[in-house]
């Protein structure tokens, strides 16, 4: 039945939810009905009556009985329309129902002769109709651009995506509960900044007309959270939206969410322990176990988040997984190793070359939750030099199932050394621009240095990418699968109002829109 014909059939029988239905009194959820009435035997019926509301996700018609699948956001349940229960007038409405319509129904829990728990509908209202036909097949749609463009359909019809997005917010809540119970305070840092910082990344630039100047979208909340530590907020965190003007691929998206945590009077060892406890606690809370089976290519692996996690230095990891010894190698020897691995050198720092070698030979082989430690100091401008060897930083990164999900360290709290490191970053940018192009660097932030000059205690910090963590936990192939809405190219199409002028005129007349 065409959209326009179905609509006018509704109007003929005096039903237009957009004119009459402003609310519906819901008394329970489908998940509660499933939990409370699973005991019913085949053919059994409960006496209690409930009102529920949701979207029809499927319909099967068998003469004077119609079976539909209702989704209320908590669960799906079969609802049963019977002519002998509803009568002729309501049955005319049942005949017009379509997949996608939103209804409110009142009835009794029953179990069909086939043993399926259902709700026998005794009365119902149409609360909204779908004006477009729902796709018969959506999961695994080859046109991924269409999935992301019509993300509302993807989240509705793709159960894997919907579960991941729901889990993401549950994990965020579990993180908050864990930290709040330990005396941490969540604060909001500015998303428009005069000087960007907290990571080595290209920023987005926008214009603040009130001040007649360019500003940057936050690439990380780090330097502001550490200003809060200076302000005697000794335990702080933020679940922050961040922006990095970089590539879009299966593991990266320019807008993302991460949690950053800072704890005074602590070092990187304390922070690794906190991270182990927080993530494992959140996973147990959300998934019911410390062990989760996830996809790894074509195979399944079980990730075990029980603390303690493996800890290994970046150089030892390269030797273990790549059978390449780089300890004690000079700069030219590292260049030769990189070239032998077909690694493009686009950053002159020794530490960056080591990172590239690690990414090539070791990172993909790390499956279980692992801390990679002791990064070269020249790629860690906000981290404290190692107390054992100042050529390295007390810095760790978190790897799970071949992906990096977090970065932490003993924070550099010496304003003199911090100024020196910022100065070296600026010099690197100038020296490298001609040979390598724009090199990611940390800009000079003199106000942050001034904050440190008032005294910041020994502090440890970490940033954890929540999108990427959830992507791993649900075995999804792209980070975009866990982002509710992404930027896509707009397609060319006509709205229903553009297609059916008679329906548009109907509402203009009924609602007197031309009189406003």
TAMO-V553344 format. One line per field, one symbol per residue. ss: DSSP state (A for helix, B for strand, O for the rest). psi: psi as a letter, one per 40 degrees, with the letter a starting at -180 (. if undefined). burial: + if it has 16 or more other ideal C-beta (glycine too) atoms within 10 Angstrom, else -. A space follows every 10 residues. Layout:
# TAMO-V553344
ss->???
psi->???
burial->???
This chain:
# TAMO-V553344
ss->OOAAAAAAAA AAOOOOAAAA OOOOOOOOOA AAAAAAOOOO OOOOBBBBBB BBBBBBBBBB BBOOBBBBBB BOOOOBBBBB BBAAAAAAAA AAAAOOOOOO OBBBBBBBBB BOOOOOBBBB BBBBBBBBOO OOOOOOOOOO OOOAAAAAAO AAAAAAAOAA AAAAAAAAAA AAAAAAAAAA OOOOBBOOOO OBBOOOOOOO OOOOBBBBOO OOBBBBBOOO OAAAAAAAAA OOOOBBBBBB BBBOOOOOOO OOOOBBBBBB BBBBOOOAAA AAAAAAAAAA AAAAAAAOOO BBBBBBOOBB BBBBOOOOOB BBBAAAAAAA AAOOOOOOOO AAAAAAAAAA OOOOOOOOOA AAAAAAAAAA AOAAAOOOOB BBBBBBAAAO OOBOBOOOOO OBBBBBBBBB OOBBBBBBBB BOOOAAAAAA AAAAAAAAAA AAAAAAOOOO OOOOOAAAAA AAAOOOOOBB BBBBBAAAAA AAAOOOOOAA AAOOOOOOOO OOOOOAAAAO AAAAAAAAAA OOAAAO
psi->hidddddddd ddefhgdedd heihhheaid ddddddeeei iheiiidiii hiiahheihh hgbehhhihh heediiihih hhddddiddd ddddeeiihd ihihihaihi hideehhihh hdiiihdiih eihiidhdhe hdgddddddg ddddddehdd dddddddddd dddddddddd eeeihhihii ehidhiieig ihihhihhdd efiiiiihei eddddddddd eegehiihhi hihhgaihad eihdhihihh hhhifiaddd dddddddddd ddddddeeie hhhiigbeii ihhhehiiii hiiddddddd defhheheii dddddddddd efhhhehehd dddddddddd dddeehdihh hhigiidefg eeihihedhe eiigiiihhh feiheihiih hhehdddddd dddddddddd dedddeahhh ihihgddddd ddeehhihii iihhhddddd dddefieide eehdhihihh ihihiddddg dddddddddd efdee.
burial->--+--++--+ ----+++--- ---+----++ --+---+--+ -----+---+ ++++++--+- -----+++++ ++---+++++ +---++---+ +-++-++-++ ++++++++++ ++----++++ +--++++-+- +--+------ +----+++++ +-++++++-- +--++-++-- ++-+++-++- ---+----+- --+--+++++ +-++------ ----++++++ ++++++++++ ---+++++++ -+++------ --++-+++++ ++++-+++-- ++-+++-+++ +++--+---- -+-+------ --+-+---+- -++++++++- ++-+-+--+- ---++-++-- --+---++++ ++++++++-+ +++--++-++ ++++++++++ ++++++---- -+++++++++ +-++++++++ +++-+--++- ++--+--+-- -+------++ ++-++--++- ++---+--++ ++++++++++ ++++++-+++ +++--+---- ---------+ --+------- ------
